[in-house]
């Protein structure tokens, strides 16, 4: 009977580790995709630079980033939105922070992560 209890305990622990490893791989992949999307949005916002004034208009940059975000389907089943944005480096850079919300990333009951945040900045040289 002791062997059965020890085997059951080991089986439960190793199955939880297997599930955790699988969920962590998916979580890392979602973070990479959100980082890629944040970089694309910051580049699109920075490309709205006015060559006469050599500065970026914040509203045009936000609209360009919002358009890239609305056309993207990298994270299906998750709601991704622009959390904050700003023009930096004396009007020559654009920083954006994206937040992706959805269902819990992990299936284990003691790990609860519902949102992922990534930031990116693009600066004209």
C-alpha positions in Angstrom: 0.0 0.0 0.0 2.9 2.4 0.7 4.3 1.8 -2.7 0.9 2.7 -4.3 0.7 5.9 -2.3 4.2 6.9 -3.1 3.7 6.1 -6.8 0.4 8.1 -6.8 2.2 11.1 -5.3 5.1 10.9 -7.8 2.6 10.5 -10.6 0.6 13.6 -9.5 3.7 15.8 -9.1 5.2 14.8 -12.4 1.9 15.3 -14.3 1.7 18.8 -12.7 5.2 19.5 -13.9 4.4 18.4 -17.4 1.3 20.6 -17.5 3.3 23.5 -16.1 6.0 23.1 -18.7 3.5 23.0 -21.5 1.7 26.1 -20.2 5.0 27.9 -19.7 6.0 27.3 -23.3 2.7 28.8 -24.5 3.1 31.7 -22.1 6.6 32.4 -23.5 5.4 32.2 -27.0 2.5 34.6 -26.3 5.1 37.1 -24.8 7.3 36.8 -27.9 4.3 37.4 -30.2 3.2 40.4 -28.1 6.7 41.8 -28.2 6.8 41.5 -32.0 3.4 43.2 -32.2 4.6 46.0 -29.9 7.7 46.5 -32.0 5.5 46.7 -35.2 3.2 49.2 -33.5 6.1 51.4 -32.3 7.7 51.4 -35.8 4.4 52.3 -37.4 3.9 55.2 -35.0 7.5 56.4 -35.5 7.0 56.4 -39.3 4.5 59.2 -39.0 7.4 61.7 -38.5 6.9 65.0 -40.2 10.1 65.7 -42.2 9.6 69.5 -42.0 9.5 69.7 -38.2 11.5 66.5 -37.6 9.0 65.4 -35.0 6.3 62.8 -34.5 2.7 63.8 -34.1 1.3 61.8 -31.1 -2.2 61.4 -32.4 -1.2 60.3 -35.9 1.3 57.8 -34.3 -1.5 56.4 -32.1 -3.8 56.0 -35.1 -1.1 54.2 -37.0 -0.3 51.9 -34.1 -4.0 51.3 -33.6 -4.4 50.3 -37.2 -1.6 47.8 -37.0 -3.1 46.4 -33.8 -6.6 46.0 -35.3 -5.2 44.2 -38.4 -3.1 41.8 -36.4 -4.4 38.4 -35.5 -1.3 37.1 -33.7 -3.0 36.4 -30.4 -6.4 34.9 -31.1 -8.7 34.6 -28.1 -7.0 37.5 -26.3 -8.0 41.1 -26.2 -5.0 43.3 -27.0 -5.1 47.0 -26.5 -2.7 50.0 -26.3 -2.2 50.7 -22.6 -0.1 53.9 -23.0 1.9 55.7 -25.6 4.2 58.7 -25.7 6.5 60.6 -28.0 10.0 60.6 -26.7 13.5 61.9 -27.6 12.5 65.5 -28.4 9.8 64.3 -30.8 12.0 61.7 -32.6 10.9 58.5 -30.8 7.7 56.7 -30.1 7.1 54.4 -27.1 4.1 52.1 -26.7 2.9 49.7 -24.1 0.5 46.9 -25.1 -1.6 44.8 -22.8 -3.1 41.5 -23.7 -6.0 40.2 -21.6 -7.7 36.9 -21.8 -8.3 33.7 -19.9 -5.7 32.3 -17.5 -2.4 31.4 -19.1 -1.9 28.4 -16.8 -4.1 25.5 -16.1 -2.8 24.9 -12.6 -5.1 26.4 -10.0 -2.3 28.1 -8.0 -0.9 30.1 -10.9 -3.1 32.9 -12.1 -1.9 35.2 -14.9 -4.6 36.9 -17.0 -2.7 39.7 -18.7 0.6 40.2 -20.4 2.3 43.5 -21.0 5.1 44.4 -23.4 6.6 47.8 -24.3 8.6 48.9 -27.3 10.3 52.1 -28.4 11.5 53.2 -31.8 13.7 56.2 -32.2 14.8 58.0 -35.4 18.6 58.6 -35.6 
